[in-house]
Amino acid sequence: MKFYLILLALMFILTSCSNNDPANNEKPSPSVVNGSSKNEIATNAPLDIDKLGGAKADDFFISELVANYENLLIQAINNNEFTAIENLLIVNSPLYNSQKKLVKDLYAKRVQEKMVDFSIEKIESLEKEGTYNVYVNERIAIKYPDKQDFETKEFNWIYKVVESDGKLGLSDIEKWVRETTPIEIGNGPIIYKNEKIGFKINIPKSWKDKYEVKETDDTAIIYYQPINKNIEKAILFEIDIWGTEAEWNDWWNNGGESQAVPFRKLGIVKGHIVTSTGPSEAIYQGRAEAKEDSEQYDKLLLDIKNILDSFRVLK
């Protein structure tokens, strides 16, 4: 009996030691929140997909790669440490070269950044095997050297992720132009609100289904939707941030007032001048296949002055 109790005690001790051995503990996986893969501690170790077995480059590992990159890019910019993100990029790819320059330039300008939040909205597999587009929305707090406070800005990007030499890496980036659906209220005009820039305009009810709006961080582009789906869309007008109020005043006072320019000043939003521009060419004119669209497009152009006159700053 005594021998049996001693044996049980030894087994208990050995089991406890085994459970406390770090080599036997599995490393916790990153949690996935709202489509985002977020680590408490970001790592710049490349993801070796050859070691992932059947999982290979599924959404989880792509999300982990992008999450690490998002967090470490802030560190790279603030400390001039391109090496923080280098292992996550495909060497000599467009993104590798552009971000190497970006880190150096922003550090030299003493720009500081903080990650507010980000989300991975969508991951799509492209036609070329092992290539993916990752759609990311991010909010970054940015502090410029001439400012006392951080200013939060929102960005939308499409990152390209590729498999290269058995590893996942980021290779390219482009702006993600998100489509916006304006609001219809009763029999009144369609109200389009742009939260990024901070304005609203009224669009005639007669425009319904004849246009679409695409936004970037500093531009709203209103396109004509052609009846003939085999021809290209045409720009009706754009509203964008021209620059700061100080930059505008400097330009205006140094000859800008007398210049013939292809834009119209609409207002001042958060210290920035907002302007509009129209189409630069009669895109459908003289084209037999676009005869009906040319007529309808020209009718819509007649409404643009009234639309721009309705410009109001969001409160």
Residue pairs with C-beta under 8 A, 6 or more apart in sequence:
18 24
29 60
30 37
30 38
30 39
30 63
30 64
30 67
31 37
31 38
32 38
32 60
32 63
34 119
35 63
35 119
35 120
35 121
35 122
36 63
36 67
36 118
36 119
36 120
37 60
37 63
37 64
37 66
37 67
37 120
38 67
38 71
39 64
39 67
39 68
39 71
42 67
42 68
42 71
42 72
42 75
43 68
44 68
44 72
44 83
44 84
44 85
44 86
44 87
44 88
45 87
46 87
46 88
46 167
46 168
46 169
47 61
47 64
47 65
47 167
47 168
48 166
48 167
49 56
49 57
49 61
49 163
49 166
49 167
49 168
50 166
50 167
52 61
55 61
57 130
57 132
57 161
57 163
57 168
59 123
61 168
62 123
62 132
62 134
62 161
62 168
63 120
63 123
63 134
65 88
65 161
65 168
65 169
65 170
66 120
66 134
66 136
66 159
66 161
66 170
67 118
67 120
68 88
69 85
69 88
69 89
69 159
69 170
70 115
70 118
70 136
70 138
71 115
72 84
72 85
72 88
73 84
73 85
73 99
73 103
74 113
74 114
74 115
74 140
75 81
75 84
76 82
76 83
76 84
76 85
76 99
76 103
77 102
77 103
77 106
77 107
77 111
77 112
77 113
78 107
78 112
78 113
79 107
80 103
80 104
80 107
81 103
82 99
82 100
82 103
82 104
85 99
85 103
86 96
88 169
88 170
89 95
89 96
89 99
89 169
89 170
89 171
90 96
90 162
90 164
90 169
90 170
90 171
93 169
93 170
93 171
93 172
94 171
94 172
94 173
95 159
95 160
95 170
95 171
95 172
95 173
96 171
98 173
106 113
109 144
109 145
110 145
111 142
111 143
111 144
111 145
112 142
112 143
112 150
113 140
113 141
113 142
113 143
114 140
114 141
114 150
115 138
115 140
115 141
116 139
116 140
116 141
116 152
117 138
117 139
118 136
118 137
118 138
118 139
119 136
119 137
119 138
120 134
120 135
120 136
121 135
121 136
121 137
122 133
122 134
122 135
123 132
123 133
123 134
123 135
124 132
124 133
124 135
125 131
125 132
126 132
126 133
130 162
130 163
131 160
131 161
131 162
131 163
132 160
132 161
132 162
133 158
133 159
133 160
133 161
134 158
134 159
134 160
134 161
135 156
135 157
135 158
135 176
136 156
136 157
136 158
136 159
136 176
137 154
137 155
137 156
138 154
138 155
138 156
138 157
139 152
139 153
139 154
139 155
140 152
140 153
140 155
141 150
141 151
141 152
141 153
142 150
142 151
142 152
142 153
143 149
143 150
143 151
144 151
153 217
154 196
154 217
155 217
156 175
156 176
156 177
156 178
156 216
156 217
157 173
157 174
157 175
157 176
158 173
158 174
158 175
158 176
159 170
159 172
159 173
160 170
160 171
160 172
160 173
161 168
161 169
161 170
161 171
162 168
162 169
162 171
164 171
175 216
175 217
177 214
177 215
177 216
177 221
178 214
178 215
179 212
179 213
179 214
179 215
180 192
180 194
180 213
180 214
180 215
180 220
182 190
182 191
182 192
182 193
182 203
182 213
183 190
183 191
183 192
183 193
184 190
184 191
184 205
184 208
185 191
187 205
188 202
188 205
189 202
189 203
189 204
189 205
189 310
190 202
190 203
190 204
190 205
190 207
190 208
191 200
191 201
191 202
191 203
192 200
192 201
192 202
192 203
192 213
192 220
193 199
193 200
193 314
194 200
194 215
194 220
194 239
194 314
195 314
196 215
196 216
196 217
196 218
197 218
197 220
197 239
197 240
197 241
197 269
197 274
198 269
198 270
198 313
198 314
199 239
199 266
199 267
199 269
199 274
199 311
199 312
199 313
199 314
200 311
200 312
200 314
201 239
201 307
201 308
201 310
201 311
201 312
202 307
202 310
203 211
203 307
204 303
204 306
204 307
206 303
207 300
207 303
209 225
210 224
210 225
210 296
210 300
211 222
211 223
211 224
211 225
211 236
211 300
212 222
212 223
212 225
212 233
213 220
213 221
213 222
213 223
214 220
214 221
214 223
215 221
218 240
218 241
219 238
219 239
219 240
219 241
220 238
220 239
220 240
221 235
221 238
222 235
222 236
222 237
222 238
222 239
223 233
223 234
223 235
223 236
224 233
224 234
224 235
224 236
224 293
224 296
224 297
224 300
225 233
226 232
226 233
226 234
226 290
226 293
226 297
227 292
227 293
227 296
228 289
228 290
228 292
228 293
230 289
231 284
231 287
231 289
231 290
231 293
232 283
234 279
234 283
234 284
234 297
235 279
236 278
236 279
236 297
236 300
236 301
236 304
237 276
237 277
237 278
237 279
237 304
237 307
237 308
238 276
238 277
239 266
239 274
239 275
239 276
239 311
240 274
240 275
240 276
240 277
241 269
241 272
241 273
241 274
241 275
242 248
242 263
242 265
242 272
242 273
242 274
242 275
243 251
243 272
243 273
244 271
244 272
244 273
245 268
245 271
245 272
245 273
247 273
248 256
248 265
248 273
262 277
262 278
262 280
263 275
263 276
263 277
264 275
264 276
264 277
264 308
265 273
265 274
265 275
266 274
266 275
266 276
266 308
266 311
267 273
267 274
267 311
267 312
267 313
268 274
268 313
269 313
269 314
274 311
276 308
276 311
278 301
278 304
279 301
282 294
283 297
284 290
284 293
284 294
284 297
285 294
287 294
